[in-house]
C-alpha cells in the first residue's frame, strides 16, 4: 500500500506545482495589464478624444495624430480593398506611400477603429503595447531564470526608459513584444538546439515578418546587432563554428521564404511601388542629430520617477532636445550590475552575450560622431559606415537604444537570478556574508527604482473646433477637400478630421514622405500646377516662406483660388482659425465662396 501510494502522491504534487506555476504566470500578466492602464490612469483605455502630450511640451499634434490616421487608413483600406501601402487620400492628386503605417497595428486595432474611432484605437494600443511587451519578455525570461527575476525583467523592458520615451509619441516604435521572441528563437537555434530547425526557422520567419509589419526599422536595428554578434561568435568558436551554426543554417532558408511570403508585397511597395522613396528619406544630418550622448545611460530624463532636476535638465539637451528620442537611460546601478554580472557569470552564455550585444548596440546608438554632454566631437564611430549604405542610411542612431534595453533587461534579470542563487548556497557564518546579501539586494532594488517612470503621463483633449463633427457630416462622400491650415508635419489637424470621418474625403498635403521639396529634413508634397494657393496657405500659417517659396504679389488670390478649385474638383473647404495670419485666409475663402460659387 505504501509503495502503491507513492506515485499518486508524486503525481499529485507535480500537478499542484504546475497549477501553482500557471497561477503565478497569470498573476504576473495581470499585474502588467494593471500597470499599463495605470500609466494613463486619468484616462480610460478607450478614450476617443484625448492623446498623450510630449513631456514638458505641447499637445502631440504631430506623430500621435499621424499614427491615428494610419490606424484609420489601414482599417478603411482593408474594408474597401484598397492598397494599404499607397494612397491619394493624402497629398491629392499624386498620392503618397504609407511608410509609417504599421499595417499589423492597424489590423489589430481595426475592431476599435471601426467602432470607437481611431483615437480610441490608438489609446487601446498604447496600453496593449506596454502590457504585451512586458509579458513577452517575462515569458521568454522564464526559460532562463525563475519567475521573480523574470517578472522584474518584464517590468524593466516593458516599462523601461525606451518604451516610456517612445510611448508618448511613436506607437509603432514602442510596440515591441516581438523582439524578445526573436532573440529566444536565435538562442534556441544556436545554444540549446532543442527544437526542430525547420520549424524554428518557420517561427523565426513569422516573427520577423510580424515585426516588419509593425516597424521595419526596429527589425533592421535588431538584425544588425544580432548579425554582429553572430560574426563575433563565429570567430570565438574557431574551427568548431560549423557545429555551432549547423542548426541555424538549416533554419535560414525556411525563415527567409516565410518572411518574404508575408512581407514581399510590402517591401516591393516601399522600394519599387508607386511613389516609392529613393535615397535617404530625411537628410542624413537631421537623422544624425538624434545620436545618443555618451552620458545618456547615466543621466535620468524628465520621464524618470527619481530625477534630480539638475541632471534631468542636462539630459534635456541631448539628442537635439527631442525628449521622445532620448531613451538611452539605464541608471548607474544598472550599468554597474551589467558589468558585474558579465564578469562573475561569464560562463553563462545568455548573460555574457546579452551584455556584449547591449554594448554593441550602445556604441552604434552614439551615431557617426561621439557626443559628450551635448557636445559633438570630431571622434568618428562605427555607425559612420551606415550613413553610406543604402537603406541603413535612413536609420536613426538613437533608436539602437531599443536593442540596448532589450539585451540589458535579459542580462539584468538572468544575472540577478544567478546572483541570488549563489547567495542561497553560500555559508552565512561570517558577518561579511550578511552584508553581501544586503548589498546585493539593495543594488537590485535601486536598479529597478532608477528605471521607474514618472506616471501617470499627461494627456490632452484634441483642440479641434467644437462644431467640427457637424461640419464634417455635411461633406459629400468622396469629395476632395482643401483645408486651412494646410496639412504638413506641424499642422496635421486635417488628417485627424479625415480619420475621424472614416476617410470620407481626400485632402491636399499631409504629413507623408514623398519625392518632393525637403524642408525641416522632411519631403513635402511638390507644388501642384498653379502653385499659388499652396504657397499662400503655407505662408499664412507660418508667417514666412517655410515650406514653399513666398507667394507672388502679382497674382490675384481669389482668381488663383477659383482656378485651383476648378482644376482639382474641390468639393469643400474647411477653415480653422489657426496659424499666423488666419484672417487673410478667412477673407480669401469668403470671397472665393461668392465668386467661385463653390460649397465652403
Secondary structure, 3 states (H helix, E strand, C coil): CHHHHHHHHHHHHHHHHHHHHHHHHHHHHHHHHHHHHHHCCCCCCCCCCEEEECCCCCECCCHHHHHHHHHHHHHHHHHHCCCCCEECCCCCCCCEECCCCCHHHHHHHHHHHHHHCHHHHHHHHHHHHHHHHHHHHHHHHCCCCCHHHHHHHHHHHHCCHHHHHHCCCCHHHHCCCHHHHHHHHHHHHHHHCCCCHHHHHHHHHHHHHHHHHHHHHHHHHHHHHHHHHHHHHHHHHHHHHHHHHHHHHHHHHHHHHHHHHHHHHHHHHHHHCCCCCCCCCCCHHHHHCCCCCCCCCCCCCCCECCCCHHHHHHHCCCHHHCCCCCCCCCCHHHHHHHHHHHHHCCCCHHHHHHHHHHHHHHHHHCCCEEEECCEEEEEECHHHHHHHCCCHHHCCHHHHHHHHHHHHHHHHHHHHHHHHHHHHHCCCCCHHHHHHHHHHHHHHHHHHHHHCECCCCCEEECCCCCCHHHHHHCCCCCEEEEEECCCCCCCCHHHHHHHHCCCCEEECCCCCCCCCCEECCEECCCCCCCCHHHHHHHHHHHCCCCCCCCCCCCCCHHHHHHHHHHHHCEEEEEECCCCCCHHHHHHHHHHHHHHHCCCC
